[in-house]
Amino acid sequence: MALAAQLAKRGGLRPTATRVRHADGSVSVERGEHLTEREQEDFEETGPAPGGVFMVEGAPDPQVAAVCPSSFLEGGMLFVGSQDAASPENLDALKSVGVSRILNVAAGVPNRLEGVSCGEEGLFQCSAIELLDTDDFPLIPSDPEWLAAERKDTPGIVDETQNVKLSFCFRFIDKARAENRRVLCHCNAGVSRSVTVVLSYVMVRNGVTLAAAMAELKEERSKVKPNEGFMKQLQRLDEALREHSKT
């Protein structure tokens, strides 16, 4: 018997499986050898499901987490979650917190609630813009002029030719806020992209520091974790806002 086979038989080799998270937020698993049936189930490969909806690892995650409600005069109006939070199966949870606007920043995930009744608020209104969950994706602009424009009393005035994706997200939330409507921002897993968008929003619009915003959000949703590149961009934004407040 080969040495590797003998060691595997004796339990000398641990089962191997590597989760690979792709830029679009989907997760696949590259399996090694010597996995038991139960271990294969635990590391079940994930990918596009029928209808183009990506299935993320683990159990469904329908949580609709409030984003820094203490920083809004109108209370909790901004929420964050995974694609499961924005599904027809999660209507009761969305209605219970009054969400009627959906901002989808995932990749390859359709707006499943467009035109669906959200109760007394009428129909869900959804908007989508694809963001990639990679360290080098330029989500938060470093241009001081962008920040200056966003910090104005009338932040809707911005050079649309710049095609800044974060500004698109801000506009959607601003409009909902002006209409006294509540917004859920979601990506695939509700961990990195959507979290970076909502943290940026409360930092720029509400003047909350990164540390305070992250701490308050983690109390609601402990799994939030922007990727390394997004964290660096958030830190840079935090520093820029501090400098801006001095002028």
C-alpha positions as CSV (number, residue, x, y, z in Angstrom):
1,M,0.0,0.0,0.0
2,A,1.3,3.5,-0.9
3,L,2.5,5.6,2.0
4,A,-0.1,8.3,1.4
5,A,-2.8,5.7,1.4
6,Q,-1.5,4.2,4.7
7,L,-1.4,7.6,6.4
8,A,-4.9,8.4,5.1
9,K,-6.2,5.1,6.5
10,R,-4.7,5.9,9.9
11,G,-6.0,9.4,9.9
12,G,-2.6,10.9,9.3
13,L,-3.8,13.1,6.5
14,R,-6.4,15.7,7.2
15,P,-9.2,16.3,4.7
16,T,-8.4,19.1,2.4
17,A,-10.8,21.6,0.8
18,T,-10.1,25.2,-0.2
19,R,-12.9,27.7,-0.5
20,V,-12.3,30.2,-3.3
21,R,-14.2,33.5,-3.3
22,H,-14.5,35.0,-6.7
23,A,-14.7,38.7,-7.6
24,D,-18.4,38.5,-8.2
25,G,-18.9,37.3,-4.7
26,S,-19.7,33.6,-5.5
27,V,-17.8,30.9,-3.7
28,S,-16.6,27.6,-5.0
29,V,-14.7,24.8,-3.3
30,E,-11.6,23.0,-4.6
31,R,-11.7,19.6,-2.9
32,G,-8.7,17.5,-2.0
33,E,-8.7,13.8,-1.3
34,H,-9.8,11.9,1.8
35,L,-13.0,13.8,2.5
36,T,-15.7,11.8,4.2
37,E,-19.3,12.1,3.1
38,R,-20.1,14.4,5.9
39,E,-17.1,16.6,5.2
40,Q,-18.0,16.8,1.5
41,E,-21.4,18.1,2.6
42,D,-19.8,20.7,4.8
43,F,-17.7,21.9,1.9
44,E,-20.4,21.7,-0.6
45,E,-19.5,23.5,-3.8
46,T,-21.4,26.7,-4.4
47,G,-22.1,28.6,-7.6
48,P,-24.9,30.0,-9.8
49,A,-28.3,28.5,-9.0
50,P,-31.2,28.5,-11.4
51,G,-32.1,32.1,-12.3
52,G,-28.6,33.3,-11.9
53,V,-28.7,33.7,-8.1
54,F,-25.5,32.9,-6.4
55,M,-25.6,30.6,-3.4
56,V,-23.2,31.6,-0.7
57,E,-21.7,29.1,1.7
58,G,-23.5,28.0,4.9
59,A,-27.0,28.4,6.0
60,P,-29.3,31.1,4.5
61,D,-28.6,34.6,5.9
62,P,-31.9,36.6,5.8
63,Q,-30.8,39.1,8.5
64,V,-31.8,42.8,7.8
65,A,-29.3,44.7,10.0
66,A,-29.8,48.3,10.9
67,V,-26.9,50.6,10.0
68,C,-25.9,53.1,12.7
69,P,-29.6,54.1,13.6
70,S,-28.3,56.4,16.3
71,S,-26.8,58.7,13.6
72,F,-30.0,59.3,11.8
73,L,-32.6,61.8,13.0
74,E,-35.2,59.6,11.4
75,G,-33.9,56.6,13.3
76,G,-33.1,53.3,11.5
77,M,-33.6,54.0,7.8
78,L,-30.6,52.2,6.3
79,F,-30.1,48.5,6.5
80,V,-27.6,46.0,5.2
81,G,-27.6,42.3,4.4
82,S,-27.0,39.4,2.0
83,Q,-28.9,38.5,-1.1
84,D,-31.1,36.3,1.1
85,A,-32.3,39.4,2.9
86,A,-33.7,40.8,-0.4
87,S,-35.6,37.7,-1.4
88,P,-39.3,37.1,-1.6
89,E,-38.9,34.5,1.1
90,N,-37.9,37.3,3.5
91,L,-40.8,39.7,2.9
92,D,-42.1,39.5,6.5
93,A,-38.7,40.6,7.9
94,L,-38.5,43.5,5.4
95,K,-42.0,44.6,6.1
96,S,-41.4,44.5,9.8
97,V,-38.7,47.2,9.6
98,G,-40.5,49.1,6.9
99,V,-38.0,48.6,4.0
100,S,-39.4,49.6,0.6
101,R,-36.2,50.4,-1.3
102,I,-33.5,47.9,-2.3
103,L,-30.0,48.8,-3.4
104,N,-28.3,45.7,-5.0
105,V,-24.5,46.0,-5.3
106,A,-24.0,42.3,-5.9
107,A,-22.8,40.7,-9.2
108,G,-25.0,38.4,-11.1
109,V,-27.9,38.7,-8.7
110,P,-31.3,39.9,-10.1
111,N,-33.6,42.3,-8.3
112,R,-36.1,39.7,-7.1
113,L,-38.4,42.1,-5.4
114,E,-38.9,44.7,-8.2
115,G,-42.6,45.5,-8.3
116,V,-43.5,43.2,-5.4
117,S,-45.8,44.7,-2.8
118,C,-44.1,45.9,0.4
119,G,-47.3,46.6,2.2
120,E,-48.6,50.1,3.0
121,E,-45.6,51.7,1.3
122,G,-46.7,50.3,-2.1
123,L,-44.3,48.4,-4.3
124,F,-40.6,47.8,-3.7
125,Q,-38.3,50.0,-5.8
126,C,-35.0,48.4,-6.6
127,S,-31.8,49.6,-8.2
128,A,-28.7,47.6,-9.0
129,I,-25.0,48.5,-9.7
130,E,-22.4,45.7,-9.9
131,L,-19.4,46.1,-7.6
132,L,-16.6,43.6,-7.4
133,D,-15.3,42.2,-4.1
134,T,-11.6,42.5,-4.9
135,D,-8.8,44.3,-3.0
136,D,-8.0,46.5,-6.0
137,F,-11.5,47.5,-6.9
138,P,-11.7,51.3,-6.7
139,L,-14.9,51.8,-4.8
140,I,-14.2,54.9,-2.8
141,P,-12.7,57.8,-4.9
142,S,-9.6,59.4,-3.6
143,D,-10.2,62.6,-5.5
144,P,-10.6,65.5,-3.0
145,E,-13.0,67.2,-5.4
146,W,-15.3,64.2,-5.2
147,L,-15.4,64.3,-1.4
148,A,-15.9,68.1,-1.5
149,A,-18.9,67.7,-3.8
150,E,-20.4,64.9,-1.6
151,R,-20.0,67.1,1.5
152,K,-22.0,70.0,0.1
153,D,-25.4,71.0,1.5
154,T,-26.8,69.9,-1.9
155,P,-24.8,66.6,-2.5
156,G,-27.0,65.7,-5.5
157,I,-24.8,68.1,-7.5
158,V,-21.9,66.1,-8.8
159,D,-20.3,65.6,-12.2
160,E,-22.2,62.6,-13.6
161,T,-19.6,62.2,-16.3
162,Q,-17.3,60.8,-13.7
163,N,-19.5,57.7,-13.5
164,V,-18.6,57.3,-9.8
165,K,-20.4,54.1,-8.6
166,L,-20.4,55.1,-5.0
167,S,-22.1,58.4,-5.9
168,F,-24.8,56.3,-7.7
169,C,-25.3,54.4,-4.4
170,F,-25.4,57.7,-2.4
171,R,-28.0,59.2,-4.7
172,F,-30.3,56.2,-4.3
173,I,-30.1,56.4,-0.5
174,D,-30.5,60.1,-0.5
175,K,-33.6,60.0,-2.6
176,A,-35.2,57.4,-0.3
177,R,-34.2,59.4,2.7
178,A,-35.8,62.5,1.3
179,E,-39.0,60.5,0.7
180,N,-38.9,59.1,4.2
181,R,-38.4,55.6,2.9
182,R,-36.1,52.9,4.3
183,V,-33.4,51.2,2.3
184,L,-31.8,47.8,2.3
185,C,-28.3,47.6,0.7
186,H,-27.2,44.1,-0.1
187,C,-24.5,42.3,-2.0
188,N,-24.0,38.5,-2.2
189,A,-22.9,37.8,1.4
190,G,-23.6,41.1,3.1
191,V,-20.1,41.1,4.4
192,S,-17.8,43.3,2.3
193,R,-19.3,45.3,-0.6
194,S,-22.6,46.4,0.8
195,V,-21.0,47.0,4.1
196,T,-18.4,49.3,2.6
197,V,-21.1,51.3,0.8
198,V,-23.2,51.9,3.9
199,L,-20.2,52.7,6.1
200,S,-19.1,55.2,3.5
201,Y,-22.5,56.7,3.5
202,V,-22.8,57.3,7.2
203,M,-19.3,58.6,7.3
204,V,-19.8,61.2,4.6
205,R,-23.4,62.1,5.1
206,N,-23.7,61.8,8.9
207,G,-20.2,62.6,10.0
208,V,-19.6,59.3,11.8
209,T,-16.0,58.1,12.2
210,L,-15.1,54.8,10.7
211,A,-14.4,53.3,14.2
212,A,-17.7,54.4,15.6
213,A,-19.7,53.3,12.5
214,M,-17.9,49.9,12.4
215,A,-18.4,49.3,16.1
216,E,-22.1,50.1,15.9
217,L,-22.7,48.0,12.8
218,K,-20.9,45.0,14.3
219,E,-23.3,45.1,17.2
220,E,-26.1,44.5,14.7
221,R,-24.2,42.2,12.3
222,S,-21.0,40.6,13.7
223,K,-19.9,39.1,10.5
224,V,-19.3,42.4,8.6
225,K,-15.7,42.4,7.2
226,P,-14.8,44.6,4.2
227,N,-11.9,43.1,2.2
228,E,-8.4,44.5,2.8
229,G,-8.6,46.9,-0.1
230,F,-11.9,48.3,0.9
231,M,-10.7,48.7,4.5
232,K,-7.8,50.8,3.2
233,Q,-10.1,52.9,1.2
234,L,-12.4,53.4,4.2
235,Q,-9.4,54.4,6.3
236,R,-8.3,56.9,3.7
237,L,-11.8,58.3,3.6
238,D,-11.9,58.6,7.4
239,E,-8.6,60.5,7.3
240,A,-9.8,62.8,4.5
241,L,-13.0,63.6,6.4
242,R,-11.1,64.4,9.5
243,E,-9.0,66.9,7.5
244,H,-12.0,68.3,5.8
245,S,-13.7,69.0,9.2
246,K,-10.8,71.2,10.1
247,T,-11.3,73.6,7.2
